[in-house]
Amino acid sequence: MDVPATHEVAIIVLRDSDGSYFLHQRRPDKSTFPSRWGVGAGGCIEPGEEPGDAAQRELWEEAGCAPHLQHCFDLHYVDNDVDSKMHVFEAKVNREDVGFDDSEWAGSRWCSEDELIDLAGRDDTLCPDTAAFVRKYLRLADANI
């Protein structure tokens, strides 16, 4: 079995004023996790690019918005399909400011925290790396309440 190369990625969790989370569905033609759901926006960090700069760039490219970002944590995730060093950020947004990139996504929607908790505990909906960072994100959010 080939071990996937490590990719460094920036992930941005998007929350609206009601505390809902933005979800996107990956296009069915994606080679990794086709049709699975992700949280927020994000993508690969370019060589020499800082994680925060990559997060702003990816958010602008995918969602057409540029809110203030807060770094939450870093997480290294490895499975048979991906090896990702994830830099996770959070942004508070207005729903109407979040665009939709149909070159990346097949669909999008907003969900409650309770629904996100449910999705992160299942094996059939979220991308596995997404589920891993969401579980850590929610644990940290609970600790800060």
C-alpha positions as CSV (number, residue, x, y, z in Angstrom):
1,M,0.0,0.0,0.0
2,D,1.3,3.4,-0.9
3,V,1.5,6.0,1.9
4,P,0.0,9.3,0.7
5,A,2.3,12.3,0.7
6,T,1.7,14.8,3.5
7,H,-0.3,17.9,2.5
8,E,-0.4,21.0,4.6
9,V,-3.9,22.5,4.5
10,A,-5.7,25.5,5.9
11,I,-9.3,24.9,7.1
12,I,-11.8,27.6,8.0
13,V,-14.8,26.8,10.1
14,L,-17.6,29.3,9.2
15,R,-20.2,30.2,11.8
16,D,-23.1,32.6,11.5
17,S,-24.6,34.9,14.2
18,D,-27.0,32.1,15.2
19,G,-24.1,29.7,15.8
20,S,-24.9,27.6,12.7
21,Y,-22.1,26.0,10.7
22,F,-21.5,26.1,7.0
23,L,-21.2,22.7,5.3
24,H,-20.2,22.0,1.7
25,Q,-20.6,18.8,-0.3
26,R,-17.6,17.8,-2.4
27,R,-18.2,17.3,-6.1
28,P,-18.7,13.6,-7.2
29,D,-15.7,13.9,-9.5
30,K,-13.2,14.6,-6.7
31,S,-10.6,11.9,-6.4
32,T,-10.6,12.0,-2.6
33,F,-13.8,11.6,-0.6
34,P,-16.2,12.3,-3.6
35,S,-19.7,13.5,-2.5
36,R,-18.7,13.6,1.2
37,W,-19.4,16.7,3.2
38,G,-16.9,19.2,4.6
39,V,-17.2,22.0,7.1
40,G,-16.4,25.6,6.1
41,A,-13.8,26.1,3.4
42,G,-10.1,25.3,2.9
43,G,-7.4,23.8,0.8
44,C,-3.7,23.3,0.3
45,I,-1.1,25.7,1.5
46,E,1.3,26.8,-1.3
47,P,5.1,26.4,-0.8
48,G,6.3,29.4,1.2
49,E,2.8,30.5,2.2
50,E,1.9,31.1,5.8
51,P,-1.2,29.1,7.1
52,G,-3.2,32.3,7.9
53,D,-2.5,33.7,4.4
54,A,-3.6,30.4,2.8
55,A,-6.7,30.4,4.9
56,Q,-7.7,33.9,3.8
57,R,-6.9,33.0,0.1
58,E,-8.9,29.8,0.2
59,L,-11.8,31.4,1.9
60,W,-11.8,34.2,-0.7
61,E,-11.5,31.7,-3.6
62,E,-14.2,29.3,-2.4
63,A,-16.7,31.5,-0.5
64,G,-16.0,35.0,-1.8
65,C,-15.6,36.5,1.7
66,A,-12.8,37.7,3.8
67,P,-13.8,37.9,7.5
68,H,-11.4,38.1,10.4
69,L,-9.9,34.6,11.1
70,Q,-9.0,33.2,14.5
71,H,-6.5,30.3,14.6
72,C,-7.9,27.5,16.7
73,F,-5.4,24.6,16.5
74,D,-3.3,22.4,14.3
75,L,-4.0,18.7,13.8
76,H,-2.1,16.0,11.9
77,Y,-4.5,13.5,10.4
78,V,-3.4,10.3,8.6
79,D,-5.5,7.4,7.1
80,N,-5.2,5.2,3.9
81,D,-6.4,8.1,1.7
82,V,-4.8,11.3,3.1
83,D,-2.0,12.6,5.2
84,S,-2.8,16.1,6.2
85,K,-1.3,18.6,8.6
86,M,-4.3,20.8,9.2
87,H,-4.3,24.4,10.4
88,V,-7.8,25.1,11.6
89,F,-9.2,28.6,11.8
90,E,-12.7,30.0,12.7
91,A,-14.5,32.9,11.1
92,K,-17.8,34.5,12.2
93,V,-19.8,35.4,9.0
94,N,-23.1,36.7,7.8
95,R,-24.8,33.9,5.8
96,E,-25.5,36.3,2.9
97,D,-21.8,37.0,2.6
98,V,-20.9,33.4,2.0
99,G,-20.7,32.5,-1.7
100,F,-20.6,29.1,-3.4
101,D,-17.8,27.7,-5.6
102,D,-19.4,25.2,-8.0
103,S,-15.9,24.2,-9.3
104,E,-15.2,22.7,-5.8
105,W,-18.6,22.0,-4.3
106,A,-21.8,20.1,-5.4
107,G,-23.9,21.6,-2.6
108,S,-23.9,23.6,0.6
109,R,-26.1,24.2,3.6
110,W,-26.0,25.4,7.2
111,C,-26.5,23.1,10.2
112,S,-26.9,23.5,14.0
113,E,-24.2,22.5,16.5
114,D,-26.3,19.4,17.5
115,E,-26.4,18.3,13.9
116,L,-22.7,18.8,13.5
117,I,-22.0,16.7,16.6
118,D,-24.2,13.9,15.1
119,L,-22.4,14.1,11.7
120,A,-19.0,14.0,13.3
121,G,-19.9,10.8,15.1
122,R,-21.0,9.0,12.0
123,D,-18.8,7.3,9.3
124,D,-21.0,7.9,6.3
125,T,-21.4,11.7,5.7
126,L,-18.4,13.9,6.6
127,C,-14.9,13.4,5.0
128,P,-13.0,11.4,7.7
129,D,-10.3,14.2,8.1
130,T,-13.2,16.7,8.5
131,A,-14.8,14.5,11.2
132,A,-11.5,14.4,13.1
133,F,-10.9,18.1,13.2
134,V,-14.6,18.8,14.0
135,R,-14.4,16.5,17.0
136,K,-11.4,18.4,18.3
137,Y,-12.9,21.7,17.5
138,L,-16.1,20.9,19.4
139,R,-14.2,19.6,22.4
140,L,-12.2,22.8,22.6
141,A,-15.4,24.9,22.2
142,D,-17.0,23.0,25.1
143,A,-13.9,23.7,27.3
144,N,-14.2,27.4,26.6
145,I,-17.8,27.7,27.6
